[in-house]
Amino acid sequence: MKYYGFTLVELLITISVIALLTALALPDFSRQIQKAQTETATQTLVDAIETARSKAVFANQRTVLRAKKKWHLGWVLFIDLNNNGVQDENERLLQEHAGLKNTIIHDSFPVPNEISFIGTGEGRTPGRRDGGAIVMGAMTVCAATADEGIKLVLNRAGRLRSEKTAAGECKKT
């Protein structure tokens, strides 16, 4: 009589091989997830900054993109009619973002946790009639548990560029 199927030994060997391959692939998979989270968070932030700049140019008014305490906790975008850098009752909220999970964002702007654009598209500090001082700086977007991230650099004209950070860069900031 012929039996079909697998023996207990064959099943145990197969399960052992699958477990070994899974254990080897898991660390790489978690790195891929961190990389995807960082890239998604970066793109969300880029979209917000570019929206702030384009709204300023379109309306020929100052717009302010302000973090809710820290960038990873979320931000608001509004038109700043009186150039004081604060959202007053008569100033329209253009966008609000709830926050980014598993992400840490560090900035090096003249006014921490704030980016402001004038009607020409340039980044400028609020509070002055002449448009304010030029805003240039960088933001580093990192996964909460990673040591590499993406740096966004805002130039004098209000344009962004991105670059990968070196290994360990996220732990320094």
Buried (B, 14 or more C-beta within 10 A) or exposed (E): EEEEEEEEEEEEEEEEEEEEEEEEEEEEEEEEEBBEBBBBBBEBBBEBBEBBBEBBBEBEBBBBBBBBEBBBBBBBBBBBBEBEBEBEEEBEEBBEBEBBEBBBBBBBBBBEBBBBBBBEBBBBBBBEEEBBBBBBBBBBBBBBEBBBBBBBBBBEEBBBEBEEBEEEBBEEB
